[in-house]
Amino acid sequence: MVNLSKLFVKCRVCRVEFWSAIRCNKQHFARLDFGGNQIICPNGHKKRYNMNDFYFKETELSS
């Protein structure tokens, strides 16, 4: 089993929480640079998100 985390964000316009379609472990996340990623929420709002905007929700995936 590989322990991966889903990275979520909350829309700055409608405040809906959604999965960013990014999965990684916490150690890998600490080395990444997500500065200024443009993501569209499920309601169609397109905004730029930085590292501090992402947060984890745990899940287990088979390797």
Number of C-alpha atoms within 10 A of each C-alpha: 7 11 14 19 19 19 21 18 21 17 22 15 12 12 10 12 13 14 17 16 9 11 19 16 15 14 8 10 16 10 8 10 10 15 12 11 12 12 16 14 21 13 10 11 12 14 14 14 18 13 15 9 15 17 14 17 11 11 11 11 9 7 6
